[in-house]
């Protein structure tokens, strides 16, 4: 029942109560449906209590519904704020791109930490592949503190051909005109549409950052320019 209908019902009951209060002495003193004074008085008082009880129950029900709606709204707002903070602190605000293997490894570790903050996954794998040769260029695996029970053996062929079991959640970079592919893999976990958007953004940005780290893999650099021969006289 919406708030407008509840207001109408409330005022209707209040009007009924006022009428009954005014006419109760007349009903008690008169012969009402061939009832004597005492039964009429009992019925009138009982009816008044019944209306009061109904009003109270309706009020409690509406109050509970409004409280639940408010809690859901605050919960949703809190979840969005947490996701936004985690996304803001992820790849998009990178101040320094990796320039060595050590820096790249540390960078992947940081990204894994951000992914664990965004999701409830117990562990996560980031793997960057050279698609044409099914070769691992770099990878990093990270588990939450205290998580030791896992078995995580995934081949590059399984990733590239989408052959993983349904117990895994996989996000891959979307670009098809570059020679690398970035994969983010973790156990099947319930995630929201907002989380999916953030995770897809992370793997897409990671592919771009790896190309900055290793520009030889850029599409434009794959075809080497030919040397011009001197013109013959």
C-alpha positions in Angstrom: 0.0 0.0 0.0 1.5 3.4 -1.0 1.6 6.4 1.3 -1.3 8.2 -0.4 -3.7 5.2 0.0 -2.6 4.8 3.6 -3.3 8.5 4.3 -6.8 8.1 2.8 -7.5 5.0 4.9 -6.2 6.7 8.0 -8.4 9.7 7.7 -11.4 7.4 6.9 -10.8 5.5 10.0 -10.3 8.6 12.1 -13.6 10.0 10.7 -15.3 6.7 11.6 -13.9 6.8 15.1 -15.2 10.4 15.6 -18.7 9.4 14.4 -18.7 6.4 16.7 -17.5 8.4 19.6 -20.3 10.9 19.0 -23.1 8.4 18.5 -22.0 5.7 21.0 -24.2 7.0 23.8 -27.2 7.0 21.5 -26.5 3.5 20.3 -26.1 2.2 23.9 -29.3 3.9 25.0 -31.4 2.7 22.1 -32.4 -0.8 21.0 -29.8 -1.7 18.3 -30.6 -4.8 16.4 -32.7 -6.0 19.3 -29.6 -5.9 21.6 -29.6 -4.7 25.1 -27.5 -1.9 26.4 -24.5 -3.9 27.6 -23.9 -6.0 24.4 -24.1 -2.8 22.3 -21.5 -1.1 24.6 -19.2 -4.1 24.3 -19.5 -4.1 20.5 -18.9 -0.4 20.2 -15.8 -0.6 22.4 -14.5 -3.7 20.6 -15.0 -2.0 17.2 -13.1 1.0 18.4 -10.2 -1.2 19.6 -10.3 -3.1 16.3 -9.9 0.1 14.2 -7.1 1.3 16.5 -5.3 -2.1 16.1 -5.7 -2.0 12.3 -4.3 1.6 12.1 -1.4 0.6 14.3 -0.5 -2.4 12.2 -0.7 -0.4 9.0 1.5 2.2 10.4 4.1 -0.4 11.6 4.0 -2.1 8.2 4.6 1.2 6.3 7.3 2.2 8.7 9.1 -1.1 8.2 8.9 -0.8 4.4 10.3 2.7 4.4 13.1 1.6 6.7 14.0 -1.3 4.4 13.9 1.0 1.4 16.2 3.5 3.2 18.6 0.7 4.2 18.8 -0.6 0.6 19.4 2.9 -0.7 22.3 3.5 1.7 23.7 0.1 1.0 23.6 0.7 -2.7 25.2 4.2 -2.3 27.9 2.7 0.0 28.7 0.0 -2.6 28.9 2.5 -5.4 31.2 4.7 -3.4 33.5 1.8 -2.6 33.6 0.7 -6.2 34.3 4.3 -7.4 37.2 4.7 -4.9 38.7 1.4 -6.0 38.3 2.3 -9.7 39.8 5.8 -9.2 42.8 4.3 -7.5 43.3 1.6 -10.1 45.1 2.0 -13.5 43.6 5.2 -14.7 45.6 7.4 -12.3 49.0 5.8 -13.0 51.7 8.4 -12.5 54.6 6.4 -13.8 54.5 3.6 -16.3 56.7 0.6 -15.8 60.1 0.7 -17.5 61.7 -2.6 -16.4 60.6 -6.2 -15.6 60.8 -5.5 -11.9 58.6 -2.4 -12.2 56.1 -4.3 -14.4 55.9 -7.1 -11.9 55.2 -4.6 -9.1 52.7 -2.9 -11.2 50.8 -6.1 -11.9 50.9 -6.9 -8.2 49.3 -3.5 -7.5 46.6 -4.1 -10.1 45.8 -7.5 -8.6 45.4 -5.9 -5.2 43.0 -3.4 -6.7 41.0 -6.2 -8.3 40.7 -8.1 -5.0 39.5 -4.8 -3.5 36.8 -4.5 -6.1 35.6 -8.1 -6.0 35.1 -10.8 -3.3 37.4 -13.2 -5.2 39.8 -15.2 -3.0 42.6 -14.9 -5.6 43.3 -13.5 -9.0 45.5 -14.2 -12.0 46.7 -11.6 -14.5 48.3 -13.0 -17.6 49.6 -11.1 -20.7 50.0 -13.3 -23.8 51.4 -12.9 -27.3 48.4 -14.3 -29.1 50.0 -15.5 -32.3 52.6 -17.6 -30.5 50.5 -18.6 -27.4 53.4 -17.2 -25.4 53.3 -15.7 -21.9 54.8 -12.3 -21.8 54.2 -11.6 -18.2 51.8 -12.7 -15.4 51.1 -12.3 -11.7 49.1 -14.4 -9.3 47.9 -13.0 -6.0 45.7 -14.4 -3.2 44.1 -12.7 -0.2 45.8 -12.9 3.1 45.1 -16.3 4.7 43.8 -18.0 1.5 45.9 -21.1 1.0 43.4 -23.6 -0.4 43.5 -23.2 -4.2 44.6 -25.1 -7.3 45.1 -22.8 -10.3 46.5 -24.4 -13.4 45.4 -22.7 -16.6 47.1 -23.0 -20.0 47.4 -20.3 -22.5 45.4 -22.3 -25.0 42.5 -22.6 -22.6 42.5 -18.8 -22.3 42.8 -17.9 -26.0 40.2 -20.5 -27.1 37.8 -19.8 -24.2 38.0 -23.4 -22.9 38.0 -22.7 -19.2 35.5 -24.4 -16.9 32.5 -22.5 -15.7 34.0 -22.3 -12.2 36.2 -19.5 -13.4 35.4 -15.9 -14.2 37.4 -14.5 -17.1 37.9 -11.0 -18.4 40.0 -10.4 -21.5 41.1 -7.2 -23.3 38.8 -6.2 -26.1 41.2 -4.9 -28.8 41.6 -7.3 -31.7 44.1 -5.3 -33.8 47.1 -5.8 -31.5 49.3 -8.8 -31.0 48.8 -9.1 -27.2 45.9 -10.3 -25.1 45.4 -9.5 -21.4 43.4 -11.9 -19.2 42.1 -11.5 -15.7 41.0 -14.8 -14.1 39.5 -15.6 -10.7 37.1 -18.2 -9.3 33.4 -17.8 -10.1 32.2 -14.9 -7.9 29.0 -12.9 -7.9 29.7 -9.5 -9.3 27.5 -6.6 -10.2 27.3 -4.9 -13.6 29.3 -2.0 -12.2 32.1 -4.3 -11.2 32.1 -5.9 -14.7 32.5 -2.5 -16.2 35.5 -1.7 -13.9 37.2 -5.0 -14.5 36.8 -4.8 -18.3 38.3 -1.3 -18.1 41.3 -2.5 -16.1 42.2 -5.3 -18.6 41.8 -2.9 -21.5 44.0 -0.3 -19.9 46.6 -3.0 -18.9 46.9 -4.0 -22.6 47.6 -0.4 -23.5 50.1 0.0 -20.7 52.0 -3.1 -21.8 52.3 -1.8 -25.3 53.8 1.4 -23.8 56.2 -0.8 -21.8 57.1 -2.9 -24.9 56.4 -0.7 -28.0 57.9 -3.3 -30.4 54.5 -5.0 -30.1 52.6 -2.1 -31.5 50.9 -2.9 -34.8 52.7 0.0 -36.6 56.1 -1.3 -35.7 55.5 -4.8 -37.0 56.2 -3.8 -40.6 59.7 -2.6 -40.8 60.3 0.2 -43.4 62.4 -0.8 -46.3 65.7 1.1 -47.0 65.6 3.2 -50.1 68.1 2.3 -52.8 70.2 5.0 -54.4 68.9 6.0 -57.8 71.0 4.7 -60.7 72.5 7.2 -63.2 
